[in-house]
């Protein structure tokens, strides 16, 4: 089997806090924790807008980074 990641952060199994277990309550909080870790890694590695543009070349965010890069 081909390995596709270096690190896996297992967030566990959980139920949504919503009494109906439908509204994304717990899951959005778990995703925010993942976002925080991503930002910390970006800062630790010195990830720049140019780095972002190389890896996110399509869509709105890619267009924004290209526009900023072209203005330099």
C-alpha positions as CSV (number, residue, x, y, z in Angstrom):
1,X,0.0,0.0,0.0
2,X,1.3,3.4,-0.9
3,X,1.8,5.8,2.0
4,X,0.3,9.2,1.3
5,X,0.9,11.1,4.5
6,X,3.7,11.5,7.0
7,X,1.5,12.1,10.0
8,X,-2.1,11.2,10.8
9,X,-3.9,13.1,13.5
10,X,-6.8,10.9,14.6
11,X,-9.5,13.1,16.1
12,X,-11.5,10.2,17.4
13,X,-15.2,9.4,17.0
14,X,-17.7,11.9,18.4
15,X,-21.3,12.9,18.3
16,X,-22.6,16.3,17.4
17,X,-23.5,18.3,20.6
18,X,-26.8,19.3,18.9
19,X,-29.7,17.5,20.7
20,X,-30.8,16.2,17.3
21,X,-27.2,15.1,16.5
22,X,-27.5,16.8,13.2
23,X,-26.2,20.4,13.4
24,X,-22.4,20.5,12.8
25,X,-21.4,21.6,16.3
26,X,-18.7,19.2,17.6
27,X,-17.4,18.5,14.1
28,X,-16.8,22.2,13.3
29,X,-14.9,22.6,16.6
30,X,-12.7,19.6,15.7
31,X,-12.0,21.1,12.3
32,X,-11.0,24.4,13.9
33,X,-8.5,22.5,16.0
34,X,-7.0,21.1,12.8
35,X,-6.9,24.6,11.3
36,X,-5.0,25.9,14.3
37,X,-2.4,23.1,13.9
38,X,-2.1,24.0,10.2
39,X,-1.5,27.6,10.9
40,X,1.2,26.7,13.5
41,X,3.0,24.5,11.0
42,X,2.8,27.3,8.4
43,X,4.4,29.7,10.8
44,X,7.0,27.3,11.9
45,X,8.0,26.6,8.3
46,X,7.9,30.2,7.2
47,X,5.3,29.5,4.6
48,X,4.8,32.5,2.3
49,X,2.1,33.8,-0.1
50,X,4.4,32.7,-2.9
51,X,4.5,29.2,-1.4
52,X,0.7,29.3,-1.2
53,X,0.3,30.4,-4.8
54,X,2.5,27.5,-6.0
55,X,0.2,25.0,-4.3
56,X,-3.2,26.6,-4.7
57,X,-3.0,27.8,-8.3
58,X,-6.7,27.5,-9.1
59,X,-9.9,29.1,-7.9
60,X,-10.4,32.4,-6.0
61,X,-7.5,32.0,-3.5
62,X,-5.1,31.1,-6.3
63,X,-6.2,34.2,-8.2
64,X,-5.7,36.4,-5.2
65,X,-2.1,35.1,-4.6
66,X,-1.3,35.6,-8.3
67,X,-2.6,39.1,-8.3
68,X,-0.5,40.0,-5.2
69,X,2.5,38.3,-6.7
70,X,2.1,40.3,-10.0
71,X,1.9,43.6,-8.1
72,X,5.4,43.2,-6.7
